[in-house]
Amino acid sequence: MQDFVTIQTPGTTAPEQPALPQAAKGPAKGIEVTPRALDKIRSGMAKEGISPEEGGLRLGVLGGGCSGLSYSIKFDTRPRERDRVYEFDGVRLFVDPKSFVYLHGNFINPNSTRSCGCGSSFS
């Protein structure tokens, strides 16, 4: 999963929260997605019947797991009101404001102080 998605903004601060969903075109400030990941996301969305024009991949962090927090990666049919919306070659990623705080820095999260043995949760 480490070459899947990277969320980082080297040498800058996090952008202000948008009031409504906004799509970032081209190289998005704070997120990089590999071409291989884009292919996998497109394939998964097609299998789930999710329209790329309306839906996307939701990246998030949830409370729980043996280390306190766990990653949530799922397809969603549309962005929520306060989501940050990033677009890469027709593929959209949705990140809610609370999750962005934990994901900002790197998806292989340098902000986590420890992770569990199963690798699905962190703190």
C-alpha positions in Angstrom: 0.0 0.0 0.0 3.0 2.3 0.4 3.2 3.2 -3.3 -0.6 3.7 -3.5 -1.2 7.3 -2.3 1.0 9.9 -0.6 -0.4 12.9 1.1 2.2 15.5 1.8 3.1 19.1 1.3 6.9 19.5 1.8 7.8 22.9 3.2 4.3 24.3 3.2 1.4 24.5 5.6 -1.9 22.8 5.1 -4.3 24.8 2.9 -7.4 26.4 4.5 -10.6 24.3 4.7 -12.9 24.9 1.8 -16.6 25.4 2.6 -17.7 23.3 -0.3 -16.1 20.4 -2.2 -13.4 21.7 -4.6 -11.6 19.6 -7.2 -7.9 20.1 -7.6 -6.8 19.7 -11.3 -3.4 18.5 -12.3 -0.7 18.0 -9.7 -2.7 18.4 -6.4 -1.0 20.3 -3.6 -0.6 17.7 -0.9 -1.4 14.4 -2.7 0.4 12.2 -5.2 -1.2 9.1 -6.8 0.9 6.7 -8.9 -0.3 5.7 -12.3 -0.7 2.1 -11.1 -2.9 3.3 -8.2 -5.1 5.2 -10.7 -5.6 2.1 -12.7 -6.5 0.1 -9.6 -9.0 2.8 -8.5 -10.6 2.9 -11.9 -10.9 -0.8 -12.0 -12.4 -1.0 -8.5 -14.9 1.8 -9.2 -16.0 0.0 -12.4 -16.6 -3.2 -10.5 -18.6 -1.4 -7.8 -20.6 0.5 -10.5 -19.4 3.9 -9.2 -19.4 6.7 -11.8 -16.1 8.5 -12.0 -17.9 11.8 -12.8 -19.9 11.6 -9.5 -18.0 9.3 -7.2 -14.4 8.6 -6.1 -12.2 7.0 -3.5 -12.6 8.1 0.1 -9.5 8.1 2.2 -10.0 8.5 5.9 -9.0 7.7 9.5 -11.4 6.2 12.0 -11.2 5.7 15.8 -10.6 2.1 16.7 -8.2 -0.7 16.0 -5.7 -2.1 18.5 -3.5 1.0 18.3 -6.3 3.6 18.5 -6.9 4.6 14.9 -7.4 2.8 11.6 -7.3 3.7 8.0 -10.5 3.7 6.0 -10.3 3.3 2.2 -13.6 2.8 0.3 -15.5 4.0 -2.7 -18.1 6.7 -2.3 -20.8 7.9 -4.7 -20.2 11.6 -4.1 -18.1 14.0 -1.9 -19.5 15.3 1.4 -19.9 19.0 2.0 -16.5 19.7 3.8 -14.4 17.1 1.9 -11.2 18.1 0.1 -11.6 16.7 -3.4 -8.6 15.9 -5.5 -8.7 14.9 -9.1 -6.1 12.9 -11.0 -6.6 12.0 -14.6 -10.4 11.6 -14.1 -10.1 9.9 -10.7 -11.3 11.7 -7.7 -10.2 11.3 -4.1 -12.2 12.5 -1.1 -10.6 13.3 2.2 -12.7 14.7 5.2 -11.1 17.5 7.3 -10.5 15.4 10.4 -8.8 12.6 8.4 -6.7 15.1 6.5 -5.0 16.1 9.8 -3.8 12.5 10.3 -3.1 11.7 6.7 -1.2 15.0 6.0 2.5 14.3 6.0 2.4 10.9 4.3 0.0 8.0 3.9 2.7 5.8 5.5 2.0 8.1 8.4 5.0 9.7 10.0 2.5 11.4 12.4 1.7 8.0 13.9 3.7 7.1 17.0 3.2 3.3 16.7 1.3 0.8 14.7 -0.1 -2.6 15.5 1.2 -6.0 14.5 -1.6 -6.4 11.9 -0.7 -3.1 10.2 -4.2 -1.8 9.9 -4.3 0.6 12.9 -2.0 3.2 14.3 -1.8 5.9 17.0 
